[in-house]
Amino acid sequence: MTDNSHESVPSRQRRRFPGISSRAYEHPADRSALVALRKLSGFDTVFKALSGLLPERSLRLLFLSDSVRVSDAQFTHLNDMLRDACYILDLEKVPPMYVNQDPQPNAMCIGLDEPIIVVTTGLVELLDEEEMRAVVGHEVGHALSGHAVYRTILLFLTGLALKVAWIPLGNVAIMAIVTALREWFRKSELSADRAGLLVGQDQQASMRGLMKIAGGNHLHEMNVDAFLAQADEYEKGGDLRDSVLKILNVLPRSHPFTTVRAAELKKWSETREYQRIMDGHYPKREEDKDTSVTDSFRESASHYADTVRTSKDPLMKLVGDIAGGAGDLGGKLRDKFTGASGGSNGSGAAGKGGAPSSDSTEGSGGTWRRPDPEEGSEPAGG
């Protein structure tokens, strides 16, 4: 029988966060969506009623019968990590955890009434203790945020879409919902990565774990700084055609790209927000009922505005320029997509009578690299 209490202390000295609300670490886009859903009158009742159609009992029986349940007798090191993570994030009831035979490194938190955590043997064999601790914290973060319900529905609808794909237009509506859920879930992964860092409190371990998911167990061949440089190159490289291809590449995925996750996590770990949490100043669960939906949406909108303003991606920079009234839309789109220099046809002249400037950050006079042939990408686990 699994012990559902967390009468334990962290295996090494780490901060604990009594009563912490998931709002403390949730990505703004993730948080605003969840707050809005939670504030809808009767949402939970209606949602649970509809969710009765989902095969949750079947999932639980499947893992119980064909996976290994983590306990004091099986995978004891994982059991210690799980109780440790629940202790640090103050999750009252420790969710059941299973190890499933699968060479693909992956982990998930699913369930409707109560979350269950599943990790694959591929992941257990790939990561060291501190890297695995961050992953377990990641999944406990999902449980604390209530993500398991939406993840379960996403899995169900994805399977349903495949079953009705042969019906003309039969899966269009379902795929629209799946696409929307995937977009939310990718943001929720960024939230859970933050929770994993709060549990592990080891930035390098979190970075290594993501790097291993991308490149396997070859640490002597990899470098965290070089891995993060890939994320920077990915974000700012190419032209508008590359930006569109990035969007198309990520749409079918449930997880963001691993380099992007690593860069996002590192950026957050260096913020005042993270430091305040580590100093013991964070939102409490007891305050959740007083959370303002308007404030959450305002914060989300502010986040997206900052993202557009600071992004190095060509499409986001163009959006920022247009929003700021820089240049004419038609000329910018033509020049960006064709790779033409603004100065060649006069359209790149400075807005107030000035000559074209090679140093301008708003003009289109820069040299844009043509996209390399795109390679397919499988979703990364974790």
N, C-alpha and C positions, 0 to 999 in steps of 0.2 A: 504494500500500500504506500502510495506517495505521500510524504509529509507536506501538507499544504500550509505550514507555518514557516516563518523565516527567523526562527530563534537562532541566529548566527550573527557573526560580525564579519566584515570584510577580511579577506585573507592577508591583506597588507593595508597599511594606513591610508584610507581614502575618506573624503568627505561624504557625509550622508545628507539627504535632503528631505527632512520630515515634512509630510503634508504637501509636497511639491505638486503643483498643477502641471498637466502636460502643456499648458500654454507657455510655460517657461522655455521650452525647447522647440515648440512647433514652428515650422516654416510659416511665414505670414500667409501665403496662399493656402496652405493646408489648414491653418488655424481658422481663418475667416470662414472657410467652407464648413468646417465642423461646428463652429460656434453657431452659425446660421441654422444648421440642421438641428442642433440640440435645442435651440430656442423655439422651434416650431411646435405649437401646441398639439399634443397627441402624436407627435412624430414617432416616438419610440413604440407606442402601442400599435399604430398602423404598420410600421415597418416590421415589427416582430410578427404580426399576423401574416403579412405577405411572405415573410421569411420562412414561415411554416412549410412552404412548398419546397424549400431547399433540403437536400439530403444530408443535414448535419449529423444525424445519428449514424448514417452510413459511413461518413468520414471518420467519426470517432471509433466505430467498430473496426474500420479498415486499419487504422493505425494501431489500435489495441491488438489486433490479430496478426499483423504482418510487419510490425516495427518493434524496436526495443524501447521500453519506457524507462526514462531516466529516473533513478531513485538512489537510495542509500546502498542498494545492492548492485545496481547496474549504472555504468558510466558515472561513477561517484564524483569524478572531477567536474563533470558538467552539472551535476546536481548541486555541488557546492557553488559553482558560478551562478546558477539560476537563483538560488536562495540569496546569494550575495547581491545580485542585481536587484532583486525585489526588496531587499533590505535597504539598499542605497536610495532607490526611487520610492521607497515606502509604499509598495504595492502590497496590500493586505493579504490577498490570497495568491499563493504561488501557482501559476498555471501548469498543467501537465506538460511534459516535454518528451518528445520521441526522437529517436535516431532512426532514420530510414535508409535502407541500402540503395544508394544511388551515387555513381561516380561523379555526377555533376555537382560542383559546390553550390549549395543553395540553403536557404532557411526561410521559413514563413511562419506567420502567426495568423491562424484562422479560427473560425468558430462564431456562433451567434449568441447563445446565452452565456457561454464561458469560453474564453480563448484557449487554444492549445498551440504549443510551439513545436515545430518540426524542423530538424536539421538533418542534412544528408551526411552520409559517411564521407563523401568527397570533401565536404567542408571541414569535418572533424579531423581528417587526415592531413588537410592542407595547412591549417593554422596552428600557431603555437598558443600557449596558454593566454597570454595577454591579448593577442589578436582575437582569440575565440571569446574572451571576456567582453570585448567590444561588440561582437556579433550578438551574444546573448543579451547584452544590455540594449542593443538595437531592437531585438524582438520584444523584450519587456517594455520598451518604449512604445512599440505598436500596441501592446496590450493596454497600457495605461491610457493611451490616446483614444482607445476604442476603434482602432483601425481594423481589427480582426473581422468585424461584421462586414465592412465594405469590401475587404479583400476576398472573403468567402463568396459574396455576391458576384464579384468580378470573375472569379474562377468558374462559377456556375454559368454565368452569361456567356463567357468565352466558349465553354463547351457547348452551350445551347446554340450559339451562332454557327458552330461547325455542323451541328446536326440538321439545321434547317437551311443550310447554304444552298441546297439543291432546289429549294422553292423560289420561283421568281420573285424578287424583291422581299422574300421572306425574312432575310436577316438584316435588312437595311436599318430598321428601327433598333434592333438589338445591338448592331455594331455601333450605332450612334451613341448608345448608352455606354457600351464597352469603351469606346474611344474617350468619352468624357471621364469615365472612372479611371482609365489608365493615366490620363493627364493629372487627375487628383492624386492617384497613387504614386506617381513619380515624385510629386512634391512631398508626399507623406514619407517617402524613403529618405529625403533630406532631413526631415524632422527626426526620424528614427536614428539616423547616423549621429545626430546631435545627442540623443539619449544614450547611445552607445559610448560616446565620449564622456558624458557625465558619469557613467558607470565605471568605465575603465580608467578614466582620468590619465590617459597615456596617449597623447596625440600621435606619437610615432607608431604605436601599435595599431591605431585606427588606420593610419596611412598605409602601413605594411599590409594589413588585411585586405584593403581595397586593391592594392597593387598585386597581391597574390591572386585575387579573384580574376584580375585581368591577365596576368602572365604566368601563373603557376608557381610552384614551390622552387623558385630559382633565385633566392634573395642575393646570392653572390653575383648574379648577373644583372641585378636591377638596382635602381637608385631612386629614392623618394623625390629628391629635388628634380631629377630629370623627368620623372613621372608627372610631377606637377607642371613642369614646363610644357609637357604634351597638352595639358588642359588649356594652357594659355595660347599655345599655337592653334589648337582646335577652335578656340573661341574667336580669335582675331584673324585667322588665316582665310585666304581665298577672297571671292567676290560674292555678289548677290546670288549667283547660281549655287555656290557652295552653301550659302545660308538656307536656301530652299531645300537642298539635298539633306542638310542636317535635320530639318523639320521632318522630312519624309522618312529619314532613317529612324528617328526616335518615336514616331507615332505608334508602331506596333509593339513597342517595348513596355513592360511594366516597371522597369527600373531605369533611372538615368544612367548615362555612360559612366564608367568607373572613374575616369580621370576627372570628369565634371564633379562627381560626388566628392572626391578627395579635395579638389580645389575649393568647393563650397564649404566643406567641413573645416578646412584650414582657415579660411577667411572668417568663419564664425568664431573659431577658437581664439582669434586675435581681437575680437570685439569687446567693448565695455560690457555689453549684455552678458556674455559668457563669464567675464570676470566677476560681475555682480552676483551671478548665480553661485559661483565658487566661493564668494564671500558670505553667502547665506541670505542674499536678498533676491527673492524670486516670488512669483505669484503662487498663492496657496489654493488648494482644492476647495476649501471652504468659501473662497471668494468667487468660484466659477459661476454661481447662480446670479451674481451681480454683474457679470461681464456684458459689456455693451456690444451688440452686433454692429452698430454704426461705427464704433471705434475700431473694431476688428477689420471692417471693410476699408476704413480710412487708412489703417496701417498697411493693409494689403496693397491698396492703390499707391500709397507712398513708396512701398517696396518696389513695385513694378516701374514706377517713374524713375526711381534711383537706378534700377537695372538698365533701363533704356539709356539713361544719361551716362552711366559709367561703362556700359558694355563696349567691348572691342569688336563685336560681331558686325560685319558690314551692313546687314539688314537693320540691326538695332541702331547703328549710327545714322543710317539714312532716316529712320523713323524719328530719331531725336532731332536731326537737322530740319526735317519737315515741320515737326511740332514747334520748333523754334523759329520758323519762318525763314530758314536759310536757303536761298536758291529757289529755282523753279522745279516742281515735281517732275514734269515731263522730261526736262533736260537731265535731271539727276538719274532718273530711271534708265534713260537711253544710254547715258555715259557709263553707268555702273554695269549694265548688262552687256554692253558691247566692248567694255574695257577701253573706250576712247578717252583721250585726255580732254579735259574741259577747255584748255587753251587752244585746241586745234580748230575749233569752230566759233570761238568767241564767247561761248556760253559759260566759260569758266572765269570770266572777268569778275573782279570784286564788285559787290553789290552797290557800292557808292562811288562808282566812277574810277576805282582803282584798277591797276593792271593786275593780270593773273599772278598769283604768288605761289611759288613752289613750296613755301613753308606753311601754307594755309592748311588748317585741320578741317575746314568745312568744305573746301572745294573738292573737285573730282580729279585733280591733276596728278594724284598719286598713281603709282604702278600697282595694278591688281594682279595677283598670281592666278593663272588659269587653274581650274580644279583638276586634281589628279583623278584618275578613274576611281570611282567609289567602290569600296569593298563591303560585302554584306557583314552584318554584325549580329551575333546572338546576344539575347538578354543576359546580363550578368546576375548572378545570384547574390544572396547576402542581404 
